[in-house]
Amino acid sequence: MGPVRRAVPVSRFGTTEEPVPADEVVRYSRPADGLPPLTDSPAALAQAASEIAAGTGPIAVDAERASGFRYGQDAYLIQLRRASAGTFLVDPVSAGPLDALAAALDGPEWILHAADQDLPCLADVGLAPREVFDTELAARLLGREHVGLGAVIEETLGLRLAKDHAAADWSTRPLPDSWLVYAALDVEFLAELRDALSAELTDAGKLEWALQEFEAVRTRGPRRAKVDPWRKTPRAGTAVRSQRSLAVLRELWTAREDLAAELDRTPSKILPHRAVVAAAIACPTSRRKLFALKDFSSRQARQHSEVWWRAVERALSLPDDELPPLRAPLAPGELPQPRSWARRHPEAAQLLDVVRACVRAHGEGIRVPQELLLAPESQRHLAWDLGHEIARGRRPAIDAEAVAARLEDLDARPWQVEQCAAPLARALRRAV
């Protein structure tokens, strides 16, 4: 990797300890090479793929979705930049199959910011990296307080990018030039940022940690489907108390999801969360009572009135033995909520406090967020397993080697095991 290119003069590159001073930050509002044309046809895509393949070094990659507007998480714009090739803005909707682009991207390192956000939608269109550098993860491992792309570029490179369209509906066609400028700037300096952060990681002795985290993100499979996702409807919480109300919540949520998928719209744009919860609480026994509810009086809610009433009717007609239980069932391998442990599993609850405090303290010492140092789920499982062994009268081994083996079984990365095993062993021995 060559030296970092300074597109705008600054006195130095910023680090975690010494970010670029605010009075040296320069506003950067247009791509240096001008706004590239939109790659929105098979011919344009073939040309772009050829030029990217002929470029050098890693490839900066970003994707824009239409979260909050469309049902899924599809990519509606893909931004790419590579040295000696330039910046490309690819419209995956109109550019045709992306096979040629996939071939051009197959091999070089990809630079992304918050890779876990973009890799799934890129995989859906056949694009997958062999190697990743995640600038957001790098910033988190360095202990940065602000890890958004704009903040990291500003503190490291001394550039303030235009960030006006992050929440835009990227399914819009045609895409306005101002949006495309924003999109192009998202990849303009990722290579420079990668070099600066890589150097700082090396100086901090954290580069190997970062490489392990990048690989974990790259190879992570699809997230496990949630059990009863309808129970997580915002505002439902403890407000929906009876089994019958839960049935109304479930049926309305499911009907809304089905309709949202059919219309390709975000569910809450079709029927607000508060309306779903209000109906669940009220359990209206007639169409008139349903649409007398304040949250169902809007034109938006009445547009699909038949769908909503049929859902409520289904819930009301269910026999008692088919109603959802008050408590959500646990997924395979899932633990009960820790807030219930003190009463039912006191040994595990005590050890969880110890584990959390230890990980938090060690994370502060090495300037790594505790959730990155050891995943919260792994912290819970460690405390749970040890607590249950103790509750059954066993005396589990709690030395560094034994704790390391448990962390490995919980899929902790080698650097996490190396950092956590000994401190956790010491803390747990004192507790038991």
N, C-alpha and C positions, 0 to 999 in steps of 0.2 A: 504494500500500500504506500503510495507516495505521500508527500507532505500535504497538509491541509491547505486548500486554496482559500485565500481570504478575498472574498468578492468585495467587501467593504473594509477599508482600513480601520483596525482597532489596535489599541496599544498592546493587547495580549488576549489570549483566549481565556475565558472564564473557567473556573473549576467550582466544585461544590463549596470549598472553603472560601474562595475568592471569585464570585461571579463578576462578569463585566459590569462596571459601575453604570448606574442608570443614566448618568450624563454622557456616557460614551455610546449608548445604544442608538442605532441608526434605523429609521423607518425604511422598510424595504417593501415596495408595493407592486412591483412589476417584475416578471421573469427577466433575467439578464438577456436572454436570447429572443425576447418577445414572446407573445402568446402563440403556442404551436396550434396548428389546425387540429380539429377533432378527427380522430381516426374512426370513421363511422361507415366504412364500406369494406367488403372483402379485399378489394384492390389496395386500399389504403392500409389495411391491416397487414397484408403480405409485405408491403414496402416497410412498414414500421418494424415488423419482425426481423426483416433482413438487416436493417440498420442497427437494431438492438443487438443482434447476434454479432455484428461486426465491431461493436463497442468494446471497451476495456473495463476491467474492474467489476466491483459489485453493482447491483441494480437496486436503486431506490424504488420502493413499491408502496402504493397506497390505494385505497378503494373507498368509494362513497356509496352509501346506502340511502334508503328512504325511510329510516326508522321514524316511527310516529306518523307515517303517511300510508305506507303499504303494509300488507300483512306479514310478509316474510322479511328476510335479511339479505335479499339479493343485491349484488353489486350493480350499480347503474353507471358507474364511471370507474375506470382503472387508470391510475397515474403511474408512469414509469420514467425513470431517468437513469442514464448511464453515460459515463465519460466517453467522449469521442462520438457519441450518438445523439445526445440531447434529451429533451423531454417529450413524452408522448402521452396524449390523453385519449384513451381507448373507450369507445362506447360499446359495451358488450351486447347491448340490445340490437344494434344495427350492423355491427361489424362482421357478423357471420360466425361460424365456428372458429374457436381460438386455437386450433391445433398448431398452426405455425408459430403463434406467440408462445404457446406452451413449450415448444421445442427450443425457441430462442432463450427462454428463461430457465431451462433445465440445465443446471450446472453451476452458474455463478451464485455467489452469496446474495441473498435478498436483504435489504435494509428496510425495516418497517418500524413504525412507532406504534406500540401496543399491538403486537402481531396477533395476539389471541382474538382481537376484534375483527381483523381482516382476513386471516387465513381461512376460516370456514367458508365465507362467501366466495373467495378466490378458488378454493377447492371445488365448489359447486360448478364453476365454469371451466374446470380442468386445469387449473394452474396451481402447482405445488412446488415448493422449494426443496433443494437438497441441503441447504445451509441458511441459517437466519442470524441476523444481528438485530436485536430489538432495542432501539434507543430509549424507549420508556423503561423497560426492565433494567437497562444499564443505569439510568438515572436513579431508579429506586434502590438498586444495589449500592450506589454511591451515597445514599442517604439524602438525596435531594428533597427539599421540602415541596417544590413545585415540579411536577413531572409531565404536565401537558406539553405537547409539541412546541407551541408558541413560547412557553416559559423556558423550556430547556434550550431552545435556539437562542432566545434573548440572553439568557444568563451565560451561555457558552460561547456563542459567536457574535454577540452584540448586535443582533438584527431583530427588528420588530416586524413580523409578517402580518399581512392583512388576514384577519381571522373572522370575517363577517358572515360566513355562510355555512358554519358547521352544522346547523340544524335545518338546512334547507331540504326541500323535497327534490332529491336528485333524480327522481323518475320524470321530472318535468322535461318536456321537449318542445322547442329547442332550448338548450341550456344557455342562459345568459352569459355574455363574455365575462362579467364581473365574477360569476361563479367559477368559470374556467380558470381565471387568474388565481383565485383562491386555491383551486385544486392543484394547479401547476406549482404554486409556491410550497405546497405540502411536501413535494419531493425535491425541490430546488437545492436544499442544503443538507439532505439526509446523509450523503457521503461525507461531507465535511464534519457533520455532527458525529457520525460514526467514528471517524478517526480521532476526534478530540476526546470522546468518551472512552474509546478503547485505550488511549494513552493514559487517561486518568485511572481507569480500572487496573491497568498494569502497575502504575505507581502505587496504588492502594493494595496490591496483592489480591485483587478480586477478579482478575480476568478469567481465570479458570472457573470460578463460581458462575460468572456470567455465561460462559460457553455452555455449561451444564444446564442453566436455566433456559437458554435459547433453544437447546436441543429438546428439552422437555416440552416447550411450547410447540415446537415444530412437529413433534411426534404424538402430541396429545390427541386422543380420539374424540369422537363426538361426546358431548355431555350426556350423562345418564338422564333419561326421562324422569321427570318428577312424578311422584305419586300424588294423585289428587291435586293437580295444579290450580284448580278452581278455588281451593281453600285459601290461596294466596291473593285473592282479589283485594286490591287496596280498599281500606276502610271496613272490611268485613271483620277482621280480628275477633274480639269477644262479643261484638254486637249481634252476630248471628248465633243464637244460643240453642235453638231446638233442632232436632233431627229433621223435622218438616221444613224448617227454614233453610237448613243446609241443602235439602233436596231442591228447593226453589233456586237457591244460589247455583247449585251444580247444573240444573237444567238450563237456566238462563245463560250461564257462562258458556256451556257447550253449544247452545243455539247461536250465541253471538260469535263464537269461534268459527263455527261452520259457515255462517253468513259472511264473516270477514274474509275467510279463505276464498269463498266464491266471488266476492266483490274485489278482492285484493286491496283491502283497506285495513288499517289498524283497528282492532276491536273497539277500543275506547272512542274512536271517531264515529262508530255506528251507534253505540249505546254507552254512555258514561258509566264508569265503575260505580258511582254513587247511586245510579238508577238501579243497577243490579242488586246492590246491597239493600236499598230501600224496599224493593219488592220482596227480597228474602226475609227481611224483618217483618213486613206487613202481612205476608202470606195472603194476598187478596183472593177472595173466593169467587170473584166474578170479573169479567172483562171491564165492567164499569168501575169497579173498585181499583183495579190495576191502573187504569188511565186517569183516575182521580188523584193518584199520587203525584205530588209536585214534580218529581223527576221524570215522570212519564207524560207530562203535559206538553212537552216541546214538539215541534214539527219533526225534529230529528228522530225522537223516540216513536212517534206515531207513524213514521214512514214504513216501518216494518211491524206494525202492531199485531198482525196475525201471528208472526213468528214468536213474539214475546208472550202472547197469551197462550199459545199452544204449549210453550215451554213450562209456564206456570201450571197449566192444566195437568201436564204429565206429572209434575212434582206433587200436586195435590191428590192425584189419583193413585199414587203408589201405596201398596199395602205397607203396614208398619215394619214388617220384616225385611223390606227392600230399601228402607231408608238408610242413608249414609250414617255411619257411626259418628258420635260427637268428636272423638279423637281420630286424627288421621292415622291410617296404618303406616307402619314403618317399611321403607324399601329394604330389600335384602342388604344386609351389612350396615344399615343405618342405625344410629344410636338414638335413644330418647333425647329430648331437649335437655341440655345441662341444667336448666332452671328447676327441673324435677329431681335432680340427683340428690340434693341435700336431704330430702325426705325419704327417698326410696333407696338410694345408693350412696350413703354418706362417705364410705371409704373412697369411692371414685371421685366424689365431689371435692373432698379434701385434697386429693392428689392432683385434680385438675387445677385447683388454685395454685398449687406448687409449680406445676408444669408451666402454666401461663406466666406466672411471675418470673420464673427462671428464663424462659424464652424472651420475655420482654426485656429483662435486665441485660441479658447477653446481647440482644439485638441493639439496644441502646449503646452498649460498649463498642460494638463494631460498626455502628451506623448502618444497620440493615433493619427494615421494618419487620416486626415479629411475624407477621403473616407470610412474609417471604422467607424468613429464616427457617420456619417450620410451619407447614400448613395448619390452620386451625383444626381441620378434621383429623390430622395426624396427632395433634396435641390431645384432642378429646379421646381418640382411640388408645393412645398410650396410657392415659390416666384411667380409662374405663377397664382396660385389660388388667392392669396391675391392681386396681381397686377390687375387681371381682375375684382375683386370685387370693388377695388378702382376706376378703370377706369369707371365702371358703376355707380359711385356715391354713393356706399355703404361705410359704416364705419365698417369694420369687427372688432370683438373683438380681441385684441392682448395682452392678458395677458398670464401668464404662463399656466393656465388651458386650455385656448382656443388653444394655440399653441401645447400643449401636445396632445389634442384631434385630431388636424390635423396630427400630426406626427404618432399617432396610426393608423389613417385612411390610412396613407402611408406605413403601415407595419413596422414602426420602432420598434426595440426591446425595451423592458421596460428599459434597462440600457441606451439606446440611448435617449429615451424620458426624462428620469431622468436627464441626463447630458445636453441635448440641449434645453429643453423647456424654462427654465428661461432665459439663456443668449440670446436666439433668441428673446424672447418677449421683453427684454430690448432694444436690437439693433433695432428691427423692430418698436417699439414705437418711438424711436428717429428719425427714417427715415420717418415716416408718420405723 
